[in-house]
Amino acid sequence: MKRIAVALLTGSLVLAGCRTTPTASVTLDYLGSHTVAQGTTVNGAAVGGLTGISYDAERDVFYLAGRAGSASAAPTRFYVARMQLWHAGVQSLEFLESRPWSTFAGAPMDSRNIDAMRWVFPPQAEGIAVDARRQRLYWSSEGERIVNGSDPAVLLDPAVRIADLDGRTMGTFTLPANLRMVPGGRGPRPDRTLTGLGLTPDGRWLWAAMEGPLHEDGPPPSAGRGALSRVTQLDPETGSATAQYAYPLDPLTGADFDNGLADLVAFDDSQFLVLERGSGARNSARVYHAQVDDAENVLDRPSLNGAAVRPMTKTLLTDLTAAAGLAPGGNVEGIALGPALPDGRRTVVLVTPGAQVLTFAMSDCRCQVTPRHIRSYGMPEFLMPQSPRSQGETTCHTHRTRSEAPQAPGR
C-alpha cells in the first residue's frame, strides 16, 4: 500500500512542482486503447460525447467534458473519473460523478438559459481544464451563428467559462473582439471556434485554441494549403486576454474534408502538445510538440490573410491513424497529460466522443525540480529534496538533470 501511495504522490509532484520541458528527442510510445462499455451510466447519465479531458494530480482524477448532442436539449455536462494506467494502457477506468454545467443560480445550463431571439442548441462543452490551486474548472463552448434570410439572426459568441468544481458558473473570461460572432463574413466560422483549453502547470496562463481560421485570416485548410488558427493567452487572475499567436494547421490529406486544432495541453508557459484532427472518408489525428518561441503576438492584428507573420513552431510526434489504428468513426477530440508510469515516463491520454480512450507514454521529458513549488503544495517531508548532490544535480523521475541556481524565496 505504501508503494501505491508514493506513486500517486510522485505524480502530483510532477505537475505541481516540476517545470516540464520537452526536448527535441521527445517521443510518444503507444500503450493501448480502451472503449467505455456502451450503456455505461453514472448518476443516471449516459457516458459519451467526450470532447475534452484534464488531469487533477492532487486528487488523482480526470475531468472530462461531454456534449449533450445536437439533437438533445439535455444539459451539457462533465464527468469525473479515476483511471489506473500501466505499460499496456488503461488498467481500470471508473466514472465517479456526472454533473451538469450550471448557471450562477445553480440551474442546469440548457437551451432555456440562452438569451437569444429564438431557440438554439444549448452551449456544448468542448475544451476543459482543471485549476487545482484555485479550485476551479474552465470550459469552452463554440457559440453559434445562424443567419437565414429574413429570420432574426442568432449570434452566440464563443466563450470560456469559469466554474467551481461542482460545475456552477463563477464567471467568464473577456475574449478578444476578433472572437465574437458577427453577421457578415468576419469573425469565427461556426463550428470552428474554441475547442482547445490548456492551463500551464503553475496556473499562470490559460490557453484557448481556435479549431480553424477566422474569416479574415483566410480560408480553411485545403489539399494544397494549410491555414492559420489563433491561440489566445488568458490570465486567470484578471479574466482577460494578454496575447494571441498564430498556429499553422496542416493541409488536408486525400481522405479528409476538414482539418483543425482539436485540443492542446501545456507543458509550461510556451510549450504544448497539440492535437490536430481531420474527418472524412477516414478520420485522421496527429499530435505535435508546439512552441511559442519567437512567434509574433497577433492580438491586435485584424487579419493574417496573405500577410507575413511569424507563427508558432511545431514538430510531429505521432500520427495516431497509423500508430494507434483508430476504430472506424473514431474522432479524437481531447488530450491531457496524465500521471507518471513507474518507469518515470509521463502518460498522455486522448479521448473520442465515442468514449474511446487512447494512451501513450512520453519519453525523455525532462523537468527541473523547484523546491519552493513543492513546499507550496504541502509535499510530505520524505519527498522533499535531500541534501545537494554534486554540482547541483537533482533527480526527476528516472532522469538526473541539472538544477537551476538557487533562487531567493518569493522570487
Summary of the structure (lengths in Angstrom):
residues: 411
radius of gyration: 20.9
end to end distance: 37.5
largest distance: 75.6
contacts: 1395
relative contact order: 0.17
helix: 10%
strand: 47%
